[in-house]
Structure formats: C-alpha cells, structure tokens
Amino acid sequence: MKKLLVITTVPTTLESFLLPFAYHFRQKGWQVDGMAEGVSTSASCLQAFDRLWEVKWSRNPLDPRNFLVAPPVLREVMKQGQYDLVHVHTPVAAFVSRYALKDFRKEGKCQVIYTAHGFHFHPRGKALKNAIFLTLEKLAGAWTDYLIVINREDEAAAKQHHILPPERVCYMPGIGVDLNYYNPNTVSDLQIAQVREELGITPANPLFLSAAEFIPRKHHRDIILAFAKLAKPEVHLALAGDGPLLPEMRQLAVDLGIKNQIHFLGERQDIPVLMRTCIATLLASEQEGLPRSVMESLSLEIPVIGTKIRGTEELLAGGCGLLVEVGEIEALTRSMNWILEHPEDAQKMGKLGRARMATYSLPNVIQLHENLYNSSLAKLALKKD
C-alpha cells in the first residue's frame, strides 16, 4: 500500500484545500494521513483521512516550539507511519517538517514534496524580509525532492534563485477549484433574493463583495475608502470574513458615514450565493499566491477588480477583470464606477472568467498531483533498490 502524509500548520488548510486530494488517493487504495496542530478536533479531517497526527507548533516562525517540540514528534510519526511520500504545505510546517525529516529523505526512506502557496519573498517585499525568506527557501530546498509552485512568477523565481534544480520545480495551476460547486447554474434566484432580504437591499441596489480575512495585507481600508469616494448611496458593499482588523474597519465605515451601505458578514458558508448576488468582487491585496476568492468569482461568472500582483494578474489576464496598482484608492473607485456604468461588458468579463477556470479545475490539478506522485514513487523505488 502506498502511504502519503499531508502536513500543514493548522487544520484550516487541510479543510479548505486538501480534503479532495485525501479522498481521491484513498479511493485508489492509498493510505492518506494528515498532520496539523488541533487537527483531531476537525470533523471533516477525521472523515477524509485514514489517521490524524497532532503536533505542537505555531504559525509564528519565532515560536520555540517549532524547533524544540515539533521535530521529535515528526520523526516519531515517520518511524511509525513509514510514509513513502510526505507532502508539506504552509511556511512553518513546510520548513520544520523538511528539517526534521531530512535524514529520512537522505537515507532514501521517503520523498518530500513542498507546495509553496506563494513565496514570502516577492518584488513588493522589503529587502531584508525578502533576503531572510529567500535564504530559508534555499536552505530548505536542499531537503526537498520536488517543489510545487502555483503561479508563474514563483516558478520563475524558484528557477532564477536555484531553490531546486529546474527539473524538480513543478508548476501547477493552483490547488484546484471545484467548478461544480462554484457554478452559476447551481445558485437559484430564490437564494439571491434571500441574501438581498438579509442585507435589506433590492435589485435596484448594486452590490460589490470582498471575501478575505481582515489582515493588513488584504488592504480592506483601501476598499472602504474607495467605496466611500464612489458616493453612490444606492450602491452597497459586503465584506465576508473575520480577522483582527474587523473592529477597526467597522469604525472606519462609521467615520466615513457609510455604515448603512457596508455589510460586515463575518465567516460565511454561502460564498457562491454571495458572489452571484454581487456585480463584481474586489481583492486589494499586496501579496497573494494564487487567490482562491478570485478563482471562485471567475468560476461563478462574476468579474473581479484586483491589484497588479503575483497570482491575481495571472488569473485576470485576457480581460477577466480590472487591475489597479496596490494602494491606488482612486483607481479602485474608477473601476467600481466602470462596472456600474458598463453592466453588459462586466457580464462578458465574468463569462470569460468561467471559461478560463477550466485549467484550474480540481480534477485537472488532482491529476497533475497524481502524475507527480507516481514519478516521485518511481524515484523512491530506485533509491531503495
């Protein structure tokens, strides 16, 4: 039996992105186990994986547990599980796991695959921060068999900086979007009417939506300031998500006198319905890998207003949305105004987006993983021989 261990820092990553992969490979007869801090309390992970492993570490890279507590646990799990493949995701889990398992890999006992969901060094980053993260990636690259990158900019960077030999850098179009779930035909007019009723708006009130965690790099402030400059009382803005900056953004809406036009929705499970209710989605981030919310919006034929950054630019290429520079508030306002004044063109943008997402579909990305896993297993077999 082929054995795969999937490791992330927190279970949210497994729940949001990786459950379909666990189901797929288990159906093929593989043993697929998962590891994250707090994962044993996740009902969806308990169902998707054969076995779950707990590990004490933190998303804070400076937390001493990451190197004092986690490595012995990882090595013991590896001894017990005897995994053929270890696939690591998210920065802390990926670095610590590769460090802890480097001897297993060197001895030919496993192959280690790392998916970079967006390098933490990038053209907009500060020089010192970029230097630190690049150094760490190059260091951990020596403990890695294959590096998966999910956008072309990261692919070029990985090869330029020789993080791994070029033949072991694998581009894949994201982590997969479920085009059946994010399908405009599955959202009914009744569901849209219910959302409008919840928000207290009518079809005469155009709605914009941003679905993103309230953290600094998502630039919610820019969206709210740009919306205020729009100065159209009939237009509304919905913000789905939670995070530390949520109270501050609520207060900003009050200070700008637009609190009755902005709806803070918190965490939502009905993103397809919310997106189909709006006329465009917005993502004003300064850094992304390959933003999931943009892919979901395009899959639902809803155009996107995004920033000219890695990942977002790639997804919106070919006229699937509007792009502005990071921090350009007036450009965001102009883009919102364009969507309002050109509804037919905006709808055409959305339809282009749906067609573009075929490449990023979940079945396609799972098949690419299967191809890579099979190649990796073949190399492992040669080492063992």
C-alpha positions as CSV (number, residue, x, y, z in Angstrom):
1,M,0.0,0.0,0.0
2,K,1.3,3.5,-0.9
3,K,1.5,5.8,2.1
4,L,1.1,9.6,2.0
5,L,1.4,12.0,4.9
6,V,0.0,15.5,4.3
7,I,1.3,18.2,6.7
8,T,0.0,21.7,7.4
9,T,0.5,24.1,10.3
10,V,-3.2,24.4,11.1
11,P,-6.2,22.2,10.1
12,T,-7.9,25.0,8.2
13,T,-5.6,24.5,5.3
14,L,-6.5,20.8,5.1
15,E,-10.2,21.6,5.4
16,S,-10.1,24.4,2.8
17,F,-7.9,22.9,0.1
18,L,-6.8,19.3,0.6
19,L,-9.7,17.1,1.5
20,P,-10.5,16.2,-2.1
21,F,-6.9,15.0,-2.6
22,A,-7.2,12.8,0.5
23,Y,-10.5,11.3,-0.8
24,H,-9.1,10.8,-4.3
25,F,-6.0,8.9,-3.2
26,R,-7.8,6.8,-0.6
27,Q,-10.2,5.7,-3.3
28,K,-7.1,4.5,-5.2
29,G,-6.1,2.3,-2.3
30,W,-3.6,4.6,-0.7
31,Q,-3.2,5.2,3.0
32,V,-3.5,9.0,3.4
33,D,-2.8,10.6,6.8
34,G,-2.9,14.2,7.9
35,M,-1.0,16.2,10.4
36,A,-1.6,19.7,11.9
37,E,-2.0,21.3,15.3
38,G,-5.6,20.8,16.6
39,V,-6.5,18.5,13.7
40,S,-8.0,15.8,15.9
41,T,-11.0,18.1,16.6
42,S,-11.8,18.6,12.9
43,A,-14.8,16.5,11.9
44,S,-14.1,16.9,8.2
45,C,-10.5,15.8,8.6
46,L,-11.5,12.8,10.7
47,Q,-13.7,11.7,7.8
48,A,-11.3,12.4,5.0
49,F,-8.0,11.0,6.3
50,D,-7.1,7.5,7.5
51,R,-5.3,8.8,10.5
52,L,-4.6,12.2,12.0
53,W,-1.5,13.2,13.9
54,E,-1.2,16.1,16.4
55,V,1.9,18.3,16.6
56,K,2.6,21.4,18.7
57,W,3.8,24.3,16.6
58,S,2.8,27.8,15.7
59,R,2.2,30.0,12.7
60,N,4.7,32.4,14.3
61,P,8.1,31.3,12.9
62,L,9.8,32.6,16.1
63,D,7.9,30.3,18.4
64,P,10.5,28.0,20.1
65,R,8.1,25.0,19.9
66,N,8.6,24.9,16.2
67,F,12.2,23.5,16.7
68,L,12.2,22.2,20.2
69,V,8.9,20.3,20.3
70,A,7.8,19.5,16.8
71,P,10.9,17.8,15.2
72,P,11.0,14.8,17.6
73,V,7.2,14.3,17.1
74,L,7.6,14.4,13.3
75,R,10.5,11.9,13.4
76,E,8.5,9.5,15.6
77,V,5.4,9.8,13.3
78,M,7.7,9.0,10.4
79,K,9.1,5.9,12.1
80,Q,5.6,4.7,12.9
81,G,3.9,5.5,9.6
82,Q,6.8,4.6,7.3
83,Y,5.4,7.0,4.7
84,D,6.5,6.8,1.1
85,L,5.6,10.4,0.3
86,V,5.4,13.4,2.7
87,H,3.7,16.5,1.2
88,V,4.1,19.7,3.2
89,H,2.2,22.9,2.9
90,T,2.3,26.4,4.6
91,P,5.6,28.1,5.6
92,V,6.2,26.9,9.2
93,A,5.0,23.4,8.7
94,A,6.9,23.1,5.5
95,F,10.2,24.3,6.9
96,V,10.1,22.5,10.2
97,S,9.0,19.2,8.6
98,R,11.7,19.2,6.0
99,Y,14.3,20.0,8.6
100,A,13.0,17.2,10.9
101,L,12.8,14.6,8.1
102,K,15.9,15.4,6.2
103,D,17.8,12.3,7.3
104,F,14.9,10.0,6.4
105,R,14.9,11.6,2.9
106,K,18.7,11.3,2.7
107,E,18.5,7.6,3.6
108,G,16.0,7.0,0.8
109,K,13.1,6.2,3.1
110,C,10.7,8.8,1.7
111,Q,10.3,11.6,-0.9
112,V,9.4,15.1,0.3
113,I,7.2,17.4,-1.7
114,Y,6.6,21.0,-0.8
115,T,3.8,23.2,-2.2
116,A,4.6,26.9,-2.0
117,H,1.3,28.8,-1.8
118,G,3.1,32.0,-2.6
119,F,6.7,32.7,-1.7
120,H,7.1,35.2,1.2
121,F,9.8,37.0,-0.9
122,H,8.4,38.9,-3.8
123,P,9.1,42.2,-5.7
124,R,6.9,44.3,-3.4
125,G,8.5,42.9,-0.2
126,K,11.1,44.7,1.9
127,A,14.7,43.9,1.1
128,L,15.6,42.4,4.5
129,K,12.5,40.3,4.7
130,N,13.0,39.1,1.2
131,A,16.6,38.2,1.9
132,I,15.6,36.2,5.0
133,F,12.8,34.3,3.4
134,L,14.8,33.6,0.2
135,T,17.7,32.2,2.3
136,L,15.3,30.0,4.2
137,E,13.7,28.7,1.0
138,K,17.1,27.9,-0.4
139,L,18.2,26.2,2.8
140,A,15.0,24.0,2.9
141,G,15.3,23.3,-0.8
142,A,18.2,21.0,0.0
143,W,15.8,18.9,2.0
144,T,13.2,18.7,-0.8
145,D,12.6,16.4,-3.7
146,Y,10.0,18.4,-5.6
147,L,8.8,22.0,-5.2
148,I,5.3,22.8,-6.5
149,V,4.6,26.4,-7.3
150,I,1.1,27.7,-8.1
151,N,1.9,30.8,-10.2
152,R,4.3,31.6,-13.0
153,E,6.1,34.3,-11.1
154,D,7.1,31.9,-8.3
155,E,8.1,29.4,-10.9
156,A,10.5,31.9,-12.5
157,A,11.8,33.0,-9.1
158,A,12.4,29.4,-7.9
159,K,14.5,28.7,-11.0
160,Q,16.3,32.1,-11.0
161,H,17.4,31.6,-7.4
162,H,18.2,27.9,-7.8
163,I,16.0,26.9,-4.9
164,L,15.8,23.4,-6.6
165,P,17.1,22.2,-9.9
166,P,14.7,23.3,-12.7
167,E,13.6,19.8,-13.4
168,R,12.3,19.4,-9.8
169,V,10.3,22.7,-9.9
170,C,6.7,21.9,-10.9
171,Y,4.2,24.5,-11.9
172,M,0.6,23.6,-11.2
173,P,-2.4,25.9,-11.8
174,G,-3.3,26.4,-8.1
175,I,-4.6,23.9,-5.7
176,G,-7.8,23.2,-7.6
177,V,-11.2,24.9,-7.8
178,D,-14.4,22.8,-7.8
179,L,-16.3,24.1,-10.9
180,N,-19.3,22.0,-9.9
181,Y,-19.6,23.8,-6.5
182,Y,-18.7,27.2,-7.9
183,N,-21.2,27.0,-10.8
184,P,-23.5,29.9,-11.7
185,N,-26.3,27.4,-12.6
186,T,-26.4,26.0,-9.0
187,V,-27.4,29.3,-7.4
188,S,-31.1,30.0,-7.6
189,D,-32.9,33.3,-7.9
190,L,-34.6,32.4,-4.6
191,Q,-31.2,32.2,-2.8
192,I,-30.1,35.5,-4.3
193,A,-33.4,37.1,-3.1
194,Q,-32.8,35.7,0.4
195,V,-29.4,37.3,0.6
196,R,-30.8,40.6,-0.6
197,E,-33.5,40.4,2.0
198,E,-30.9,39.6,4.7
199,L,-28.9,42.7,3.7
200,G,-32.0,44.9,3.3
201,I,-31.4,45.7,-0.3
202,T,-33.4,45.3,-3.6
203,P,-32.3,44.6,-7.2
204,A,-32.1,48.4,-7.5
205,N,-29.1,48.3,-5.1
206,P,-25.9,47.1,-6.9
207,L,-23.7,45.1,-4.6
208,F,-19.9,44.7,-4.5
209,L,-18.3,41.9,-2.5
210,S,-14.9,41.3,-1.0
211,A,-14.3,37.9,0.6
212,A,-11.0,38.0,2.6
213,E,-9.5,37.7,6.0
214,F,-9.3,41.0,7.9
215,I,-5.5,41.2,8.0
216,P,-3.2,44.1,6.8
217,R,-2.0,42.6,3.5
218,K,-5.6,42.3,2.3
219,H,-6.0,46.2,2.3
220,H,-9.6,46.4,3.4
221,R,-9.0,50.0,4.2
222,D,-8.4,50.8,0.6
223,I,-11.6,49.1,-0.5
224,I,-13.7,51.0,2.1
225,L,-12.1,54.4,1.3
226,A,-12.6,53.8,-2.4
227,F,-16.2,52.8,-1.9
228,A,-16.7,56.0,0.1
229,K,-15.3,58.0,-2.8
230,L,-17.9,56.4,-5.1
231,A,-20.5,58.5,-3.3
232,K,-23.5,56.5,-4.6
233,P,-25.9,55.9,-1.8
234,E,-27.8,53.2,-3.7
235,V,-24.7,51.0,-4.1
236,H,-23.7,48.6,-1.3
237,L,-20.6,46.7,-0.3
238,A,-20.4,43.4,1.5
239,L,-17.3,42.2,3.3
240,A,-17.2,38.5,4.1
241,G,-14.5,37.2,6.5
242,D,-13.1,37.7,10.0
243,G,-9.8,38.8,11.4
244,P,-8.0,41.2,13.8
245,L,-8.7,44.3,11.7
246,L,-12.5,43.8,11.6
247,P,-13.4,46.2,14.5
248,E,-11.1,48.9,13.0
249,M,-12.8,48.6,9.6
250,R,-16.3,48.7,11.2
251,Q,-15.3,52.0,12.8
252,L,-13.9,53.3,9.6
253,A,-17.2,52.8,7.9
254,V,-18.9,54.7,10.7
255,D,-16.4,57.6,10.5
256,L,-16.9,57.8,6.7
257,G,-20.7,58.0,7.1
258,I,-21.3,54.9,5.0
259,K,-22.1,52.3,7.7
260,N,-25.6,51.7,6.3
261,Q,-24.1,50.8,2.9
262,I,-21.5,48.4,4.2
263,H,-22.3,44.9,5.4
264,F,-19.8,43.1,7.6
265,L,-20.8,39.4,7.2
266,G,-18.2,37.5,9.1
267,E,-17.4,34.0,8.2
268,R,-19.8,32.6,5.6
269,Q,-20.6,29.2,4.2
270,D,-22.6,30.5,1.2
271,I,-19.9,32.2,-0.8
272,P,-21.3,31.1,-4.2
273,V,-24.6,32.7,-3.4
274,L,-23.0,35.9,-2.1
275,M,-20.8,36.1,-5.3
276,R,-23.8,35.6,-7.6
277,T,-25.7,38.3,-5.8
278,C,-23.0,40.9,-6.5
279,I,-22.0,42.7,-9.7
280,A,-18.2,42.3,-9.0
281,T,-15.8,41.1,-6.3
282,L,-12.8,43.0,-5.1
283,L,-9.4,41.9,-3.8
284,A,-7.0,44.8,-2.9
285,S,-4.2,42.6,-1.5
286,E,-0.5,43.5,-1.7
287,Q,0.6,39.8,-1.7
288,E,-1.1,36.5,-2.8
289,G,0.0,33.2,-4.2
290,L,-3.0,32.4,-6.4
291,P,-6.0,33.9,-4.7
292,R,-8.8,31.5,-4.2
293,S,-11.5,34.1,-4.0
294,V,-10.6,35.4,-7.5
295,M,-10.9,31.8,-8.9
296,E,-14.2,31.3,-7.2
297,S,-15.6,34.6,-8.5
298,L,-14.5,33.9,-12.1
299,S,-15.9,30.3,-11.9
300,L,-19.2,31.9,-11.0
301,E,-19.0,34.3,-13.9
302,I,-18.6,37.4,-11.7
303,P,-15.8,39.8,-12.8
304,V,-13.1,40.8,-10.4
305,I,-11.4,44.1,-9.5
306,G,-7.9,43.1,-8.3
307,T,-4.5,44.5,-7.8
308,K,-1.4,44.1,-10.0
309,I,0.3,41.5,-8.0
310,R,1.5,37.9,-8.5
311,G,-1.3,35.5,-8.9
312,T,-4.1,38.0,-9.4
313,E,-2.6,39.4,-12.6
314,E,-2.2,35.9,-13.9
315,L,-5.8,35.0,-13.2
316,L,-7.3,38.2,-14.7
317,A,-5.2,38.0,-17.9
318,G,-7.2,38.1,-21.1
319,G,-9.9,40.5,-19.9
320,C,-11.4,38.6,-17.0
321,G,-11.4,41.6,-14.7
322,L,-9.9,45.0,-13.9
323,L,-6.5,45.6,-12.4
324,V,-5.2,48.5,-10.3
325,E,-1.9,49.2,-8.5
326,V,-1.8,48.3,-4.9
327,G,-2.9,51.2,-2.7
328,E,-4.4,53.2,-5.6
329,I,-7.7,54.1,-4.0
330,E,-8.9,56.4,-6.7
331,A,-8.2,53.7,-9.3
332,L,-10.4,51.3,-7.2
333,T,-13.2,53.8,-7.2
334,R,-12.9,54.3,-11.0
335,S,-13.0,50.5,-11.5
336,M,-16.2,50.2,-9.4
337,N,-17.7,53.0,-11.3
338,W,-16.8,51.3,-14.6
339,I,-18.5,48.1,-13.5
340,L,-21.6,50.1,-12.6
341,E,-21.7,52.0,-15.9
342,H,-20.9,49.0,-18.2
343,P,-23.0,46.1,-16.9
344,E,-23.1,44.2,-20.2
345,D,-19.3,44.4,-20.6
346,A,-18.9,43.4,-17.0
347,Q,-21.0,40.3,-17.6
348,K,-18.9,39.4,-20.6
349,M,-15.8,39.6,-18.4
350,G,-17.4,37.2,-16.0
351,K,-18.2,34.7,-18.7
352,L,-14.6,34.9,-19.9
353,G,-13.5,34.1,-16.4
354,R,-15.6,30.9,-16.2
355,A,-14.0,29.6,-19.4
356,R,-10.5,30.4,-18.1
357,M,-11.0,28.4,-15.0
358,A,-11.1,25.1,-16.8
359,T,-7.3,24.9,-16.5
360,Y,-7.6,25.5,-12.8
361,S,-10.2,22.8,-12.2
362,L,-9.9,20.4,-9.3
363,P,-9.8,17.2,-11.4
364,N,-7.0,18.7,-13.6
365,V,-4.9,19.7,-10.6
366,I,-5.5,16.3,-8.8
367,Q,-4.4,14.5,-12.0
368,L,-1.2,16.7,-12.0
369,H,-0.6,15.7,-8.4
370,E,-1.1,12.0,-9.3
371,N,1.4,12.3,-12.1
372,L,4.0,13.9,-9.8
373,Y,3.4,11.4,-7.0
374,N,3.9,8.5,-9.4
375,S,7.2,9.9,-10.7
376,S,8.3,10.5,-7.1
377,L,7.4,7.0,-6.1
378,A,9.4,5.6,-9.0
379,K,12.4,7.6,-7.9
380,L,12.0,6.3,-4.4
381,A,11.9,2.7,-5.6
382,L,15.1,3.2,-7.5
383,K,16.8,4.6,-4.3
384,K,15.6,1.6,-2.3
385,D,16.9,-0.8,-4.9
